[in-house]
Amino acid sequence: MKTETMGSRWFGRFGVALGALALGLLVTGCETECVDRMDCQNSKGDPGAGKRYACEDSRCVVRDNTPDAGTEPVDSGTPDSGTPDAGTTDAGTDAGTDAGACASAPHDPKLGTLQLQTALAAATETAPLPEGIGAVTAVQSGAEFKLYGLRGTDIYALGTWPNIALGGAPLQSIYAEADRDATITKYPNGFLTNDGTRLLAGYTKAGDFTNTPGSVLVYDTATPADSTYLAANGNFSAAGLNGGFLINAQGLAGSNESGNAIYALKTGSRPFQGSKLATFPVSTVSSGFTAVTTNGVAVLGYSDTSKNYANFLRAVAPATYTPEFTAGTTFALTDTHAPQIYAENDFPNLVLKDVAAFGEGVVLQRGTYTSTQDISRIALTVGGITPGSVTPGDLETVLTSGNACTNVVLMAPLGDDLLIGVTDKNGRRLVRLKLQ
C-alpha cells in the first residue's frame, strides 16, 4: 500500500483507484513508504548531486546515480501497487535513460521529444512548472488567467499566466482539520478544478471500498475565510462549471444518497447544495474521469470492474444535464442522451491516464503507467436537430511520443486552450497548446 504522498495522484487518476482491487489494500494495515523511486522523489525531494532514490523493501534509500539506475527493483507487493501515476513521475528522466539515448536526443525547447501534429494545434507560450506541483487549474479574469497548483496536500497560488512561480506559503491544506492527525490514513486524490471563483480538491481515507470515507475542500479565492470542507465519500475526479462542480464520487453532503455516480455541488448560494446527478449504465461500476468543455458538454467517465477496470467516457449536452443540476434530480447515462465517446479496449497495454477539456472537445492522455504514448482529442458538437444531443468527432492525435525521454505529467484547460505539464532532461515546464 502506498503512503499518502503517492496516493495523491495514483488514487486520484486511474479507474482502478476506488475499486475493490485498490481499496482492498486500505484495510490491511500495512505501512509502505514507496512502490518505486518516484514515490521517494515526490515525497522527499532532491536526493542531492550525483545521487538518486531507490525503493528497496518498500523504503526510500539514496544510491549513487549509476547508468543502470532505471533498472532498480520495484516493490510491487500486490497486483495494483505496480501502477504508479505518470502524472506525478518524471519517468522519462531517470539516470539510466538520460545517460543513454535521451541525453543525446534532440529536444525542442517547449515539447522536448514530443511530436506535435501542427495541423491540429500549435505550441505557443511556456512557463516553468514548479517542483512538486501535480495539478493546476486556471481561473479566468477578463483576458488573464490566475493559476493555482496542488502540491502534495496543499493548494498554492502560482501567479498569472505566464508569470508562474510557487507562492511563498500554501493557501490551505486539502485536509479538514479533523483529519490532519498523522494516525489517520488518507489519500489526496490529485485533482484541482474551479467554478470561476472557487477551487475544488479532495481526498479519501481508508475504509470500505463500497463507501469510502472522504471529503472535498471548496476554497474561495475571493474570500478565503468562506472556504469549507464537505463530506464526499469516494471522490475521485471533478470538473467545474458556472455555478458549481460535477464530482465523480460515492456520495456528497446534502445528497442523502450513495453509490458510484456523478454528484452535483451547487455553489451559487449558501449553504452549498449537493445532489446525485447521474448514474452509470452498468452495475459493475467504479470511478472514472470528469471534464466540462467550453461549449458546456459534460464528459463523464467510469471504469467497469467486470472488464478489468477498463475506462469508458460518455458525453452529455448542457440542455440535458442543466435542468437536473438546477432541480437537484437524477438521470441515467443512457445511449439516448449520453453517447459513449471512448472505450478503453486495450487495457492494460494502453491505459487512459487523464482527461481534460480542450476547447469544444476533450483530450485523452494515453500510454503506459509510467510514460505517455499520445494525447488525442475528440471534438464534441452540441445540438443540431435535437438541442440535447452531442455528436462526437473522430479521435485525432495531437501529440505523440516515440520514446520516454519527455513525459506529460498533467493537463489542464486554459480557457479555450490547453496547458500540458512536461518533464525531461531540461526540467519541468508548462506548455500552452492552441487549436489551429
N, C-alpha and C positions, 0 to 999 in steps of 0.2 A: 504494500500500500504506500502511496506517495504522501509526502508531507504536504502541508497546506500551500507551500510555495509552488510546487509543481502542479498541485491540483488546480491552481488558479486558472490555467488555460486548458489543461487536459480535460478536467471535468466540465469546462465551460465551452468546449468546441466540438467534441465528437459525439456522434449519435449513440455510442455505447455508454456515454458518461453516466446517465441516470438509469440505465437498465440493470437487470439483475446481475449481469456479469461484473459490472464495475462496482455497484454499491453493495454487492455481497461481501466485498472486501472491507467495507467500512465497519463492519461489526466484528471483525476478527480480533481487534485489539492490538494489531501489530504496530510497530513504530519504525518505519523505514525512512532514512534520510534522503535516499535518492534511488532512481532506477537507471539513470545514465549520467554522463558528465555534465549535460546541460542543466539538470536539476541543480547541480552544485554551482554552476556558473550563475544561474538565475538567483539562487539564494545567498551566495557567498561573495559574488563579485569577482574582480580580477585576481587571479592567483599569483600574480607577480611576473616580472620579466623572466622569460625562459622557462616558465612553469605552466602546467596545465592541471586541470582536475581530472580525476578518475573516480568512478563509482565502483567500489570494491566491498563486497559483503554488505551492500546497502548503505555504505558510509562514504562520505566525500574525503578523498585523500589527495594531496598535492604531489605530482610527479614531474620529472624533467620533461620538457617539451621535445620529445623524440619524433623522428619521421613517421613511426608507426603508431602515433597517438590515436589515430582513428580506429584502431583495432582493439581497444580496451574491452575487457569483458563487461557485459551488461547483466545486472542482476534482475532478470525478468520475473523471477519469483512465481508469478501467476500468469494465466493467459492474457490478462488485459494490461498488465503493467509494462509490457513491451510496446506500448503505444503512446509515446510522448508526443505532445502537440508541437508541430513545427512552427506554430505561430509564436512561440517563445524561445525557440532554439536557433542558434547560429550554426545549423547542421552542416552548412557548406564551408565553414571556415575553420574547422579543426586543423591541428598542425599537420596531420597526415595528409590532408587534402592540399593545403596551401604549399606544403613542401614539395608537392608534385606538380600535376598539370595546372592547378589553379594559380599557382604563383607566377607562371609564365603566360597564362592565357590572357588575351586582350580583354580589358574591362572598360565598358562605356562608363563615363563619369556618373551618369544617372542610373542606368539599368544594369550595370555590371555585365554579366554574360547572358542576361535575359534577352530574348529576341521579341521586339515589338512588331505587331502587324500594323504598319503605318497607314494602311487603307482604312483601318477602324479607329485608331486612336493616336494621339501624339503625346510624348512626354515633355512637359513644359518645365515648371519650377521644381526645385528640390530644396530640402532643408534637412539639417541634422535630426536624427531620431535619438532623443536622449536615452542613455543606458537604462535598461530595466523597464522601459515603457512597453507594455504588451498589448495595449489597446488605446485608440484615440477616438475622439468624437469632435465634430466641428459645429459650433453654434454660430449661426449666421446673424449678422447685424448690419443691415444695408449691404454694401459691397464687401464687407470684411467678414472674416471667419476667425472666431476665437477658438483655439484648440485646448482641449483638456485630455489628460492622459491617465491611464491606470497603471500604477507601478506597484506590483505586488498586491497589497491590500489597501493602498491609499490612492486618492484622487489628487492630481496636481494640475495647476494651471500651466499651460505651455506657451502662452503668448498668442499673438495674432499672426496668422499665416502671411508670409513665410518666415517671419522672425520668431523662430521656435527655440525655446530653451526651458529646461526644467526649473520650475519655481523653487524658491528657497525652502519652503516648508509645505507639507501636504495640506490640502484644503480640508479633508476629512477622511477618516477611515471608513471603509465599506462595512466594517463590523459594527453592529449595535453594541452599545456599552456593556450590556449584559452578557455578550458572547466574547468579550475580549480576554477573558481568563484563558491562560495558556493550556489549562487542563481540558478545555473544550475542543474537540476535534472538528475542524471546519475547513471548507474548501472554497476560496474565491472562484467565481465562475468565469472570469476573464472577459465579460462583455462590458461595453460602455456605450451608451447611446443618449440622445437628448430629444426633448419635445419642443425645442426652440428657446426654452428658459431653464428647464430642469434637466439634470443628469440622472441616469439610472444605472446602477451596478448592483450585483447580487452575489450571494454566497449560500452554500448549503452546509449541513452538518451531518455527522454520522447518524444513521438511523435506518428504519425500514425502507427499503428501496421503493416500495409502492406508495409511500407517503413521506418522502424525505424532508426533514425539517430544513427550513431556510428562510432568508429574509432578503429584501432589496432596500437599498438606500436611494431615496429620492432627494438629490442635492439641488437646492435652489441657488442658482448662480446670481440672481438679483438680490435675494435676501437669504443669506446662508443660515440665519437663525431659524428660518422656516423649514429647514431640511428635516426629513423624518425617515424612520425605518418602518417597513411594513412586512408582516409575515407573508412569505411567498414560498411555500414548500416546493422543493424540486426545481427551482427556477434555473433555466439552462441557457436561454438566449432571449434577446428582446430587441425591439425596434421602436423608435419614437415617431410620432406623428403629431399634427397640430391638435393639442388638447389632451394628449395622453400617451400611453405606451401599450404595445402588444407584447405579452410575455409568454413564452413557452415554458410552462410550469406544471406543477401538480396541484396547485391551489393558490389563492390570493386572498388577503384580508378583505373582508366585506362581501366576498362572493358566496359564502356559505356552501360551496361546492368543492369537489376534489376530483382527482384523476388527471392523467396526462391530457392536456388540452392547451388551447390558446386563451389566455386571460386578458381582459381589458382593464387598464387602470386609467380612469378619467381624472385629469389634473386641473380642469378648468375652474373648479371651485373647491372649497374645503368644507367638510373633510373629503379627502380623495375617495373615490368610489371604485370598487373592484367588482368584476363580474366574469363569469365564464363566457367567452365569446364564440369559440368554435371548437367542435370536436372532430377527431380524425376519422378517416374512413375504414380503419382496421382496428380490431380489438387488441392485437398483439403489438402495442404501440409503446415507443419510448420517445425521448426528447429529440428535437431537431433544430434547424436554423430558422431565423426570422429576419425579414428585411421589409422595408417600405420604399418604393421607388418615388421619383419626383412627380410622377403622374398619379400617385396615390395607390398603386397596386400593392396589396399586401402579399408577400411571398412567405408562405407558412410551411414549415417542414416538420418531418417526423422520421424516426427510424423504426423499422419493422423488426421486432425481436424474432419473428418466425423466419426471417430471411437474413440471419446473421447480422442483424442491426444495420442493414443497408439503409441509406438515406433516400427520402423522397421529398419533392417540393411541389406545392400547389400554389396557384396564383388566384387572388380574389380581387375583383374590382371594388373601388370605393362605394359605388352605388349598391353593392351587395352587403358589405360589412358595416358601413356607416350607420344605417338605421339600427342595426343590432347593437353597435357600440354605444349609441346615444341612449337607447332604451334599456341597456343592461340585460339583453336577452341573448340566447344562444342559437347558433345554426350549425348544421353539419357540413363538413367539407366534402361535397359530392362532385362527381364529374360534371353535373349540370351547370354549376356556377363556380366551380373551383377546379379548373383543368389541371391535370398533372403536367408539369413542365420539365421535370427531371426525375430520373430513376437511376440509382447507383447500381449499375448492372455488373460491374467488375470488382466489387468489394471482396477481399481486402487488397487486391492488386492495384486498384485505382480508387483512392479514398477521396470523398468530398470533405475538404478540410475547413472551408469557410465560405460564407455567402455574404455579399454586400450589395447595396443599391449602387447603380452606376447610371445616372440619368433615368430615362424611361425604360429601365431594364435592370437586371441583376447580373453580377459576375460571380462565378464559381471558381474557387481555388481548388485544384485537384492535384493529387500526387501520391507519394508515399507518406508515411507518418513523419519522416524526417526531411523530406525535400519536396520542392514544387515541380510538377510536370507542366502545368499550364494554368492560365487564368482565362476563362472563356465567358462570353456574355450571351444572355438571352434577352432580346428586346421584347417588351410587353406592351401591346397596344390595347387601349381601353375603348369600349363602346362599339359603334357601328350600328347595326340594326337593333341590337339589344344593349342598353346602357350598362347593364350589369355584367357584360361579357368581357373576357380577356383573351386576346389572341397572341400566343407566344410565337416568336421568331425562331430561327434555327440557332443552335449552339455554335457561336462563332468565336474562334480563338483570338484573344487579344495579346497575350504574352505566352511564350513558350520558353522552356528551359531544357537545354541539351545536356546539362551537367549539374552538379551540385555545388558549383562554385559561388553562385549567387542564389540566395533563398528569400522568399517572400515571408515576412513574419507577421504582417497584419494588413487589413484592408478596411477602409472607412470612406463613406461618401463625403464629398466637399461640395455642397450644392449640387450642380449638375455633373460635377467631375468626380474623380476617384483618387483617393490617396492610397498608395501602397507603401508599406514599410519594407525595405530590403536590407540585406546584410551580406557582406562578403569581405574580401581582404582589405577593402578600402573603407570599412566601417559600416555603421548603421545610418540610414537616411530615409526620409520620406520623399516620394516622388509623386507629382501631380499628373494624372492622365486626363486628357480631354478627348472626347469623341470627335471624330472628323466629320 
